[in-house]
Each structure stands twice: as C-alpha cells, then as structure tokens.
Amino acid sequence: MIKSFYKSYVFWLTLAAFIFGVLCRFEWVLWAQGFAQFSWDNELMISTNDGYAFAEGARDMLAGFHQPNDLSFYGSPLSALSAFIVSITGFKLESVMIYLSTALGSFIVLPLVLVCRDLGVARAGVVAAFIAVVANSYYNRTMAGYYDTDMLTIVLPCFVLWGLVRLVLRLRFGSLIASLAMLANMWWYPSSINLNLAFLALFTLFVLIYRRRESQGYFAISLMLIALCAFSELLRLGLILLLCVAAQIRPELLERRAILWGLCVVCVLLFGFFGGFNPFWFNLKFYIFRDLAESSGQDFYFFNVNQTIMESNTPPLDLFAQRISSSVAVFVASVLGYAIACFRYRALLFALPMLALGFLALKGGLRFTIYAVPVMALGFGFFLDFLALRLGAFLSGKSLRNYRKLKLIFLAILLFSLFVGAWILGDFAKFSLHFWVVAAVFALLCVFVFYFYRAQQWLIFAFASLAIMPSLAHIYVYKPFSVFTASEVGVLNELKNIAGREDYALAWWDYGYAIRFYSDVKTLIDGGKHLGADNFAVSLALSSPQSIAANIARLEVEYTERGFNEKRPTSSNLGWMMKDYNASDVNEFLFSLNDERFKTPEPSRDVYFVLPDRMHGIFSVVSKFSNLDLRDGKSYGDSVFISSESFSRDGNIIRLGRELVIDLGLGRISYGGQSYDINTFFTTSYENGKLKVSSAWMNSSAELFVILMNDYGRLLIMDSKSFASSYIQLFVLENYDKKLFEPVILDPTMKVYKIKNK
C-alpha cells in the first residue's frame, strides 16, 4: 500500500500541497522580520498568548525542574515535544516556537488524501488538501508564530476519520489506526474527549444498524474505549497493541460472543470509572448554557469570562463561511459537495461530528470553525470531482482544436485573476518577493496540469486554484503582532533579575503566561485559570483605588499560597477571607479594604503590579469582573472609559469623530446633543525619560476627567471611578501612594510597582 502510494502521482501532489502549506506560512515570518520590535535576542516572538504556557513548560523541562505550585505546563505534550526537538537538534527554543506549527499544521493534507484515496477518489483528496491547508481559520491557528496545540488538534481527528473509513470499507488496520489516532488526540489535547466520544457514538450506531453480526466492529469499539480512558497513555497504548496482536494470532477468539461482550463491558466500565464523561458536561455548560454570572457555590455570583472572549462570540453568517472555506461561494459548493459525497460514500458520514462541532460556532463562537475546515474541504473536493466528470465528458467530445482553445482561455483567466487580485489588494510593489515566488510556482503548476493531464484533472485544478485565491489574499493581509514587543520583554527580563521565583506578578490573564516565561515569577491568573472567581480579585485590584488594590492583592496572593497546602474551607478565596475576618456581608468586607487600618496577613513574598500600556484597550473589560454585586451577580453599570488614538485638535477644541467634541475653553464635552462638564484636564509627556504631568482644574463637582497622553497620541475620557483606579493612577499618571507602592520599572510601554510590605 505504502509503496504504491509513493509511486503514484497522488503522493507527489500531496507532497506539493504540504510544501505549499509550509511556504504560505512563511509569509508572516518574512513580514515580521522587518520589524525589530517583534524580535528578542535575535529571534522572532510568537503571536499567541497561550503559547507561552507551553514555552514555559518546555523551558522548565530543559532545565530539569520548576517551582512547586507555579502552574508550569511541565510535561505537557507540546512542551515535551518542543523540549525533545531542542535537545536533539540544538535549535533554540524560541526558533522551535516560531516554526514548529508550519510543519505540523501542514500535515493536515495527509489524512485528507488518504481518506479519499481509500474511497477511490484521490483527486478529491488532493483538492481538499490544497483548500484546507490555507483556509482562513485553519491558517490563523497554525501559522508560523502561532505556538499552540492547534497545530495538531485538527490533524489527529482527521486520522481518526481515516481509520473509521477503513473500518467501514473493511480495509486492514482500520481499528488500529482509529484507536491509536484517538489515543494520540487524547494525549495531545485532552479536551478532544467530546469529539472522540461523538466519533465513537456514531460508529457504535453504525455497527448496531449495519454490522451487528460482525465481531470486528465490537472489537474496534473496545479499542477506542480503551483509547479514551483517563489513565496512563503508555498503559493504554500497550493494551491496544496487545489486543491487536492477540486478534491477529488468535482471530477465532473474536468469534466467541462471551469474550467479545466481556471485553466491551470491561472497557465501558473502565471508561466510566475514570470519569470519561466529566469533561463533556463542563464544556457543554461553559460554551452552550452560559449566563451572565457564574456561581462559586457559596452565594457569590461572579462575571462569566466567556462573555468577554472574542472567539466565543456568535459570528455573522458571511464571516462564518469565510472562516471555514475562505469565501461564501466555496462554502456553498462545499456543503453541496459533502451532501453528494455522503450519498455516494456512506463512510463520510463519520465526519459529521467534526462538521457539527464546526457549525457550533454559530452558537459557541468563531473558535469552533476550525473543526469544519477539513470536512468542508473534502466537500469541495467531491463537488469539483462531480462537476469535472460531467464537464470533462462534455469537453472531450468536442474537436481537439476547440478543446485546446478552451484550455488556453481558462489558463489566461486563471493567471489574470491572480494579478487582478494583487491589484485589488494594493500596489504590486507592496508585495513581498515570497508572495511572487508562491504565485509563480502556482502558475507553473497550472501550466503543467493544463497541458499534461486530461480534461477532468485540469478542470479540477483550475477551479481549485480559483478557490484558493481568497485564502492567499487573506494570508497576505493577515499579519498579527507578537504578544509583546521587544521593549515590553525588556521590562519583563529586567523584572526577572529583581524578583524571586516565589514572588507574584499581578496582571490581567491575557499576559499571565508571557510574564511567567520572561520573568520567571508566579501569577494569579493566566490563559488557563481565568474563571470569574479567579479574575475577581485581580480586576478589583486594577480598577479600584490604591488602598483597596494593595490589600486585595496581598490577600489573594497569601490565600492562594495557603490553598496549595491547606484544605480550603470554601470554594473561593474570597469566602475563605471572609470566614477568617468574621465578615458576613461581602460588600461590607470589600468596603473595609479601603480602610488604611485594615490588617493584611503577614507577607510571605513580594507582589508586583505589572501594568502594560496595551491594557488600556481592554481596561473596560477588566473592570467588568469586579463591577457587580456578588450577592446576585447584577452589574452596577458600566463605567465611562473611552480610549482613542483617532482625534484632532484645533486650539481648545478636540474632536473624536463627528459627534464627540471637547471644548477645553468651556470645560465641556458635547455628545449626542448633550453637554457634560469636565472635572480636570491632564496632559502627560516624557522629558529626558521622566513623565511630566500637568493639570487644568475646571469643575470640581463634575464626574468626567480627560487625559491627553502626548507621547502615545492617545486621548482618555473617564468617570471618577475609572480615574481613581490603580491602573490609571499608577500607569498613566505615576501618581502612586508612597505608603503602599514603590516604583520598580517605569518604562513607557510597561510599568512595574511593588507593594510595600506592612
């Protein structure tokens, strides 16, 4: 099988699709290398926040240790793989972080081609490979610099699909492929339990309806159940291989119903005993049955983090289609193609769990669209195969002369569309050399296929080429920035030399992993620990006056550390605090934090406030987590906080768009036909590296404050509550309470303060 595949043209086209995917992913690398702020220590920095969790784990694995309770991803699959590659190749970890996804993400082409090859329509698989490898959502989450588990999260389920297809077709090794792919998927991404359960349920239904008298189906179900059990991966691997070897040596054992049913029952009991269904209920509640507030289980109702995650928001239909198939037209053709394919090839119904999970994006958010990409790509491949068979038969019946003319016309249209697309995107000179190299290679492939393959092949390739154009345009314009800039990393690296490994950095969860990687300190929240109960204290510290900020930060750090070694009497740190302070009303307890006589626990470590400039863009979201009554979860109402870098100034008049006008002469803000008085107008600027703040008092009874940050080109408008927050006072104005805080690093891009120990 492998030898024949290697010799076939399908192999070389699959290899071409893989190389195509890798080349496209290098577009971001070549672009990012032109910006010094995206590099640190002569290496590009990654563009995904969560990637730093695995980077920290890999760093610690290479070092051979990590601090107790530091939340390091030590031993996680991606961290282990990265550390292994670094140890055997000598590459820098930062290089592996940038480039690993370019290779692993492009492997999506292999299972798609193998599925279609086993079905006897390899051409459809080749088309699917070229479409899927550069589809918008799949590219976004497997591009260079996107260091995350997504690089294999879709590839491995596609191998599961391949195994199930072989099982339906009664081909060799189907049960082994499916179970090993499930095992690998569970090891790589434990949350895949939901998808794997759906695969298993669908296959079980198929066996009960169509193959209930055949032992091989029940044996495959048993192997897949073992793969999904929550105990040692090596033990599960050993059991699967042992059972497969036994089935090969003594196939007659599978014909004994008592042995077969006994094996199935034992596997079901093992799966249930190890809590196999628990993750399913958690994800269902988190993404589907989500409310504004989440209960901590003891009369506290915290803000639900899911409401603030952009990828969890419901997308419009056109964006949904573009994320999956890069264009609405290709998406529609893909849906039709998949429907046609399911009528012709029953085995493709096993792709329904991935398709359903992808379409869950209409309810659960854009993050799910990636699962539908390979299925829709297969659908488009089958659609073109179906179309080409009919058009090819029609064209082959025409005269040879007319046939060649049609090929030339189609080739001209295809190449012309490439240049028109470039013209629409912008000036030719703006395109990188890499873009034109990829375009030239693509054009040569077009010419080759047009003149050396029969009608069906060149028609398929021509339409597939046109379908890929929107993806190439997306790749060219989609250029995410690195998580932090070199200036910010410089601050974190400096903090590493100041703070100890047991000290805490208080920052919003978006920056938690990166802070731990570069500063080697502990954090309270991060990309994996940010439920409402976790975020409350950090939100309160950042959006409250400095006295409350210092007290709640110290409390949260000390009670978090106590929770690692003591049995927590309540479900949240806040409840534990109230119990120790004999407080019965949560609002009264939080209000008491503003009292300078409030006694915090004896400090066991230092606590640093890490305040990046970039947080101004999400400050309104940060404040939501503490701006509510914890007794019923109702919001107190959104604070006024406007941050804009698009404004114009003419003397005392500042305009933000057409409707919002600030008149500094009158001390008023006009918006929507109404006027609002300004309390104080501040201007900030840097002189010789020092922040200078000037103020103009206007109306002491007014609620609105305006801050013009000259060096940032930014204008802030806020109410008194936002103005009094520790973030505004410490970062924007550097107006810190000398009894509570001391400045550590005052860089314009990121500022660090340490809480003074009482």
NORKAMO-V501080 format. One line per field, one symbol per residue. ss: DSSP state (2 for helix, 1 for strand, 0 for the rest). psi: psi as a letter, one per 30 degrees, with the letter a starting at -180 (. if undefined). A space follows every 50 residues. Layout:
ss=???
psi=???
This chain:
ss=02222220222222222222222222222222000222110011000000 22222222222220000000000000222222222222200022222222 22222222222222222220022222222222000222220000000002 22202222222222222200000222222222222222022222222222 22222222220000222222222222220000222222222222222220 22222022222222222222222000022222222220000011100000 11102222022200002222222220022222222222222222022222 22222222202222022202222222222222222222222222220002 22222222222222222222222220022200222222222222222222 22002222222222222222222222200000000222222222220000 00011100222222222220011000000002222222222220022222 22222222222222200000002222222200000222222200000000 00000011111122222222222200010000001000001111000111 00111100011110000111100111111111111110011111111000 00011111122201111112222002222222000000001111111001 11111000
psi=eeeeeeflfeeeeeeeeeeeeeeeffeeeeefffjffgkkhgklklgkef ffeeeeeeeeeefgllkkgggkhkfleeeeeeeeeeeffglkeeeeeefe feeeefffeeeeeeeeeffgieeeeeeeeeeefgkeeeeegglkfijlff fffeeeeeeeeeeeeeeefhlkgeeeeeeeeeeeeeeeiffgeeeeeeee eeeeeeefefhffkfeeeeeeeeeeefflhakeeeeeeeeeeeeeeeeei ffeffjeeeeeeeeeeeeeeeeeghffeeeeeeeeefeiklelkkfghgk jlkjffffjeffkklleeeeeeeegfleeeeeeeeeeeeeeeeejfffff feeeeeeeffffeflfffffffeeeeeeeeeeeeeeeeeeeeeeefflle eeeeeeeeeeeeeeeeeeeeeeeeeakeffkleeefeeeeeeeeeeeeee fglleeefeeeeeeeeffeeeeeeeefjilllelleeeeeeeeeeefell fflkkjllfegeeeeeeffhlllelaffihleeefeeeeeefglleeeee eeeeeeeefeeeffflkkflfleeeeeeeeghkfkeeeeeefffkffkjl lkkfllkkjjjkeffffgeeeefeffhljfffgkkfkkljjkkkgilkkj bgkkkjafejkkjfefhlkkkhglkkkkekkkkklkjhgkkkkkljkejf flfkkkkjjeffhkkkklleeeefleeeeeeefhikjffelkkekikffk kkkkkkk.
